[in-house]
Amino acid sequence: MAEVVAPVSGSGATAPPIATNVDSLTWERPRASIWNKDWFLFVLFMFPNLFLLTLFTFKPAVQNLFISFQRVNLLNNKSKWIGLDNYRYIFDHPTFQQVLWNTLYFTVCTLVGVLVLGLLIALLLNQRLRFRDGARAVVFAPYLLSGAAIGIVWAYIFDPRFGLLAQILSWFSIPSPGWLNDPNWAMPAIIIVYVWKNVGFAATIFLAGLQAIPKDLYEAAKIDGANAWWRFRSVTIPMLSPISFFLLVTTVLGTFQAFDIQRVMTKGGPAYATTTLVYYVYDQGFGNAANYGRSAAAAMVLFAAMLTITIIQFRATRNQVHYDG
Amino acid sequence: MASNTTSQHISGKVAAYGAMALLLLVIGIPMFWMLSGSLKSYAEIYTFPPEWIPSNPRWSNYSDAWNAVPFGRFYINTIIITAFGMTAQLICGVLCAYALSFFNVPFRNGFMILILAALMIPGEITILPNYLFFGNTVRDLLGLDKNWINTYQAMILPGAATAFGTFLMRQGFMGLPRDVLDAAKMDGAGHLRTLWDVVLPMAKPIVVTFAIISAVNKWNDYLWPLIVTNTNEMRPLTVGLTFLFDNEGNNEWGVIMAGTAFVVIPLLIVFVFAQRFIIEGLTAGATKG
């Protein structure tokens, strides 16, 4: 299995995952460097990408750090250096503590949902069934769709009085919760939508991983007298571990950046029940009580969290145990 | 996994097909519910239990949605953002990946580290400074009469470069057979000719993969266009749909579902015809290598 690295896109959109060989991370000399030094052309080729990255990724990242130490007056655009006050403010504020808790709640539940259901779906579709390619396509489709659009569809489904879910629950004589209007049920609703949208991606990756497991490993386990459950535990799970780790990291980074579903379904409410870190960054920066300094400070917290995950992943994949087929 | 006895085998198959049917229902029903809702009248929306298929479909929901907000403009804006954004990312990414793969120059690895560093920076921390940049900064810098908030260049430029695409395509370029590149060199081909006639044709799958990833990201992009636009005339589909939803409130579900269908259906149609390409493209990063 491949070593993997989950990138974070610099353009606001969530970048899809990427796998790579460790070779390329250790900066070995590329094999095909056979031409003479050609600085001018090299600079010309590098220029568009590097210029735009500098202008819209590197420079703003540094600027964001500076803004997080400032109080910006939005009327005359004058800024005052206030040190760590923005960080002190947000960490002392009960709302922000709730935001951190919401982010953890959302991330952990979504992660478990996506990984467990994704693996189960992959195990199902790995069997010799008719229509399984078609089923894989159907399961994958939501991943492709705009979160804003499907958030609206699900808001209709969650309508507590006339929605689809209310009807299905009524078959079992269960009264529908208020879903998006109820602080206790709004986050579960968001999690359901997010899992629905992303489980197909995880299932597709797991399926590719399952199909890459050599059949003779199962045969050998069978000869050793292992039953189906033991074959799953001793062959399938270990062989899938690199891919599971990759999905874990990409899902966590994805949930940290999830925005559009919350924006259309709940706008972070009710009573901040669905305000995650990224939504807080947006709300502080561009909401009614805009405060650029606090938004920038919260964004730095988000950045620190994502960087931590990425560094853990780099170290883990470097030392990862590999099972070569 | 085949069981020992036939009856076990058959019941296993039945259970598997049952599970598959349930799975397809859970995944498919929201889309069905969107289409069904888009054809319901106000009265049909507010009846319980709801009808699964509206008895007299109300097609005028679609024209009502189209007239409530400028969907024609939304389409044009999304197409412009996607086409220019993807093209720019392809040009930036291919050139940069080629330079990092085939030029033997000092500090090349340093440049590669820069690209990797850009991969680590999430878009969320660049949004506020970029917003300020397209506000007063760009106006003063270029001596313009007005700022670039609510313009196409503001929506496209911050996402025109690509660290991810550079990385992905460099991986692809590095895997190309060395002897073909040597042969091109022997024939006296320069870098531009080698890129166009040798590298791009051979690395087509990875370039197409990145093009698909880029196009889907641009089509669905939400946070940045939401922030940087302030009139309906400039909004892309995803953001414009949100404003239809916000304006109509939680009651005109028929019209809102019709508007949602405008956003979802083009992508679903493309998916039906190119599903193999798209699934392989979007999962390529994880399964190759």
Boltz contact constraints between the chains, C-beta under 6 A:
constraints:
  - contact:
      token1: [A, 2]
      token2: [B, 289]
      max_distance: 6.0
  - contact:
      token1: [A, 7]
      token2: [B, 119]
      max_distance: 6.0
  - contact:
      token1: [A, 7]
      token2: [B, 164]
      max_distance: 6.0
  - contact:
      token1: [A, 8]
      token2: [B, 122]
      max_distance: 6.0
  - contact:
      token1: [A, 9]
      token2: [B, 123]
      max_distance: 6.0
  - contact:
      token1: [A, 9]
      token2: [B, 164]
      max_distance: 6.0
  - contact:
      token1: [A, 10]
      token2: [B, 118]
      max_distance: 6.0
  - contact:
      token1: [A, 10]
      token2: [B, 121]
      max_distance: 6.0
  - contact:
      token1: [A, 10]
      token2: [B, 123]
      max_distance: 6.0
  - contact:
      token1: [A, 10]
      token2: [B, 163]
      max_distance: 6.0
  - contact:
      token1: [A, 11]
      token2: [B, 123]
      max_distance: 6.0
  - contact:
      token1: [A, 11]
      token2: [B, 158]
      max_distance: 6.0
  - contact:
      token1: [A, 11]
      token2: [B, 159]
      max_distance: 6.0
  - contact:
      token1: [A, 12]
      token2: [B, 123]
      max_distance: 6.0
  - contact:
      token1: [A, 12]
      token2: [B, 223]
      max_distance: 6.0
  - contact:
      token1: [A, 12]
      token2: [B, 224]
      max_distance: 6.0
  - contact:
      token1: [A, 13]
      token2: [B, 217]
      max_distance: 6.0
  - contact:
      token1: [A, 13]
      token2: [B, 221]
      max_distance: 6.0
  - contact:
      token1: [A, 15]
      token2: [B, 164]
      max_distance: 6.0
  - contact:
      token1: [A, 16]
      token2: [B, 213]
      max_distance: 6.0
  - contact:
      token1: [A, 16]
      token2: [B, 282]
      max_distance: 6.0
  - contact:
      token1: [A, 16]
      token2: [B, 285]
      max_distance: 6.0
  - contact:
      token1: [A, 17]
      token2: [B, 285]
      max_distance: 6.0
  - contact:
      token1: [A, 17]
      token2: [B, 286]
      max_distance: 6.0
  - contact:
      token1: [A, 18]
      token2: [B, 168]
      max_distance: 6.0
  - contact:
      token1: [A, 18]
      token2: [B, 285]
      max_distance: 6.0
  - contact:
      token1: [A, 19]
      token2: [B, 285]
      max_distance: 6.0
  - contact:
      token1: [A, 19]
      token2: [B, 286]
      max_distance: 6.0
  - contact:
      token1: [A, 19]
      token2: [B, 289]
      max_distance: 6.0
  - contact:
      token1: [A, 20]
      token2: [B, 171]
      max_distance: 6.0
  - contact:
      token1: [A, 20]
      token2: [B, 289]
      max_distance: 6.0
  - contact:
      token1: [A, 21]
      token2: [B, 289]
      max_distance: 6.0
  - contact:
      token1: [A, 27]
      token2: [B, 109]
      max_distance: 6.0
  - contact:
      token1: [A, 30]
      token2: [B, 101]
      max_distance: 6.0
  - contact:
      token1: [A, 30]
      token2: [B, 174]
      max_distance: 6.0
  - contact:
      token1: [A, 31]
      token2: [B, 178]
      max_distance: 6.0
  - contact:
      token1: [A, 32]
      token2: [B, 102]
      max_distance: 6.0
  - contact:
      token1: [A, 32]
      token2: [B, 178]
      max_distance: 6.0
  - contact:
      token1: [A, 32]
      token2: [B, 181]
      max_distance: 6.0
  - contact:
      token1: [A, 33]
      token2: [B, 104]
      max_distance: 6.0
  - contact:
      token1: [A, 37]
      token2: [B, 105]
      max_distance: 6.0
  - contact:
      token1: [A, 39]
      token2: [B, 105]
      max_distance: 6.0
  - contact:
      token1: [A, 41]
      token2: [B, 191]
      max_distance: 6.0
  - contact:
      token1: [A, 42]
      token2: [B, 99]
      max_distance: 6.0
  - contact:
      token1: [A, 42]
      token2: [B, 103]
      max_distance: 6.0
  - contact:
      token1: [A, 42]
      token2: [B, 105]
      max_distance: 6.0
  - contact:
      token1: [A, 45]
      token2: [B, 95]
      max_distance: 6.0
  - contact:
      token1: [A, 45]
      token2: [B, 99]
      max_distance: 6.0
  - contact:
      token1: [A, 46]
      token2: [B, 96]
      max_distance: 6.0
  - contact:
      token1: [A, 46]
      token2: [B, 99]
      max_distance: 6.0
  - contact:
      token1: [A, 48]
      token2: [B, 92]
      max_distance: 6.0
  - contact:
      token1: [A, 49]
      token2: [B, 92]
      max_distance: 6.0
  - contact:
      token1: [A, 49]
      token2: [B, 96]
      max_distance: 6.0
  - contact:
      token1: [A, 49]
      token2: [B, 161]
      max_distance: 6.0
  - contact:
      token1: [A, 52]
      token2: [B, 160]
      max_distance: 6.0
  - contact:
      token1: [A, 52]
      token2: [B, 161]
      max_distance: 6.0
  - contact:
      token1: [A, 53]
      token2: [B, 118]
      max_distance: 6.0
  - contact:
      token1: [A, 53]
      token2: [B, 161]
      max_distance: 6.0
  - contact:
      token1: [A, 56]
      token2: [B, 130]
      max_distance: 6.0
  - contact:
      token1: [A, 56]
      token2: [B, 158]
      max_distance: 6.0
  - contact:
      token1: [A, 57]
      token2: [B, 118]
      max_distance: 6.0
  - contact:
      token1: [A, 57]
      token2: [B, 121]
      max_distance: 6.0
  - contact:
      token1: [A, 57]
      token2: [B, 126]
      max_distance: 6.0
  - contact:
      token1: [A, 60]
      token2: [B, 126]
      max_distance: 6.0
  - contact:
      token1: [A, 60]
      token2: [B, 129]
      max_distance: 6.0
  - contact:
      token1: [A, 60]
      token2: [B, 130]
      max_distance: 6.0
  - contact:
      token1: [A, 61]
      token2: [B, 121]
      max_distance: 6.0
  - contact:
      token1: [A, 61]
      token2: [B, 125]
      max_distance: 6.0
  - contact:
      token1: [A, 61]
      token2: [B, 126]
      max_distance: 6.0
  - contact:
      token1: [A, 63]
      token2: [B, 129]
      max_distance: 6.0
  - contact:
      token1: [A, 64]
      token2: [B, 125]
      max_distance: 6.0
  - contact:
      token1: [A, 64]
      token2: [B, 129]
      max_distance: 6.0
  - contact:
      token1: [A, 124]
      token2: [B, 19]
      max_distance: 6.0
  - contact:
      token1: [A, 127]
      token2: [B, 16]
      max_distance: 6.0
  - contact:
      token1: [A, 129]
      token2: [B, 16]
      max_distance: 6.0
  - contact:
      token1: [A, 135]
      token2: [B, 20]
      max_distance: 6.0
  - contact:
      token1: [A, 137]
      token2: [B, 275]
      max_distance: 6.0
  - contact:
      token1: [A, 138]
      token2: [B, 24]
      max_distance: 6.0
  - contact:
      token1: [A, 138]
      token2: [B, 27]
      max_distance: 6.0
  - contact:
      token1: [A, 139]
      token2: [B, 27]
      max_distance: 6.0
  - contact:
      token1: [A, 140]
      token2: [B, 279]
      max_distance: 6.0
  - contact:
      token1: [A, 141]
      token2: [B, 271]
      max_distance: 6.0
  - contact:
      token1: [A, 144]
      token2: [B, 271]
      max_distance: 6.0
  - contact:
      token1: [A, 145]
      token2: [B, 264]
      max_distance: 6.0
  - contact:
      token1: [A, 146]
      token2: [B, 220]
      max_distance: 6.0
  - contact:
      token1: [A, 146]
      token2: [B, 238]
      max_distance: 6.0
  - contact:
      token1: [A, 146]
      token2: [B, 263]
      max_distance: 6.0
  - contact:
      token1: [A, 148]
      token2: [B, 222]
      max_distance: 6.0
  - contact:
      token1: [A, 148]
      token2: [B, 238]
      max_distance: 6.0
  - contact:
      token1: [A, 148]
      token2: [B, 241]
      max_distance: 6.0
  - contact:
      token1: [A, 148]
      token2: [B, 242]
      max_distance: 6.0
  - contact:
      token1: [A, 149]
      token2: [B, 260]
      max_distance: 6.0
  - contact:
      token1: [A, 149]
      token2: [B, 263]
      max_distance: 6.0
  - contact:
      token1: [A, 149]
      token2: [B, 264]
      max_distance: 6.0
  - contact:
      token1: [A, 152]
      token2: [B, 245]
      max_distance: 6.0
  - contact:
      token1: [A, 152]
      token2: [B, 260]
      max_distance: 6.0
  - contact:
      token1: [A, 153]
      token2: [B, 30]
      max_distance: 6.0
  - contact:
      token1: [A, 153]
      token2: [B, 34]
      max_distance: 6.0
  - contact:
      token1: [A, 153]
      token2: [B, 260]
      max_distance: 6.0
  - contact:
      token1: [A, 156]
      token2: [B, 37]
      max_distance: 6.0
  - contact:
      token1: [A, 156]
      token2: [B, 253]
      max_distance: 6.0
  - contact:
      token1: [A, 157]
      token2: [B, 33]
      max_distance: 6.0
  - contact:
      token1: [A, 162]
      token2: [B, 46]
      max_distance: 6.0
  - contact:
      token1: [A, 162]
      token2: [B, 48]
      max_distance: 6.0
  - contact:
      token1: [A, 164]
      token2: [B, 33]
      max_distance: 6.0
  - contact:
      token1: [A, 167]
      token2: [B, 49]
      max_distance: 6.0
  - contact:
      token1: [A, 167]
      token2: [B, 50]
      max_distance: 6.0
  - contact:
      token1: [A, 204]
      token2: [B, 283]
      max_distance: 6.0
  - contact:
      token1: [A, 205]
      token2: [B, 283]
      max_distance: 6.0
  - contact:
      token1: [A, 205]
      token2: [B, 286]
      max_distance: 6.0
  - contact:
      token1: [A, 208]
      token2: [B, 287]
      max_distance: 6.0
  - contact:
      token1: [A, 228]
      token2: [B, 1]
      max_distance: 6.0
  - contact:
      token1: [A, 259]
      token2: [B, 223]
      max_distance: 6.0
  - contact:
      token1: [A, 260]
      token2: [B, 222]
      max_distance: 6.0
  - contact:
      token1: [A, 264]
      token2: [B, 242]
      max_distance: 6.0
  - contact:
      token1: [A, 278]
      token2: [B, 124]
      max_distance: 6.0
  - contact:
      token1: [A, 281]
      token2: [B, 124]
      max_distance: 6.0
  - contact:
      token1: [A, 285]
      token2: [B, 128]
      max_distance: 6.0
  - contact:
      token1: [A, 286]
      token2: [B, 227]
      max_distance: 6.0
  - contact:
      token1: [A, 295]
      token2: [B, 128]
      max_distance: 6.0
  - contact:
      token1: [A, 296]
      token2: [B, 128]
      max_distance: 6.0
  - contact:
      token1: [A, 299]
      token2: [B, 124]
      max_distance: 6.0
  - contact:
      token1: [A, 299]
      token2: [B, 125]
      max_distance: 6.0
  - contact:
      token1: [A, 302]
      token2: [B, 124]
      max_distance: 6.0
  - contact:
      token1: [A, 303]
      token2: [B, 125]
      max_distance: 6.0
  - contact:
      token1: [A, 306]
      token2: [B, 122]
      max_distance: 6.0
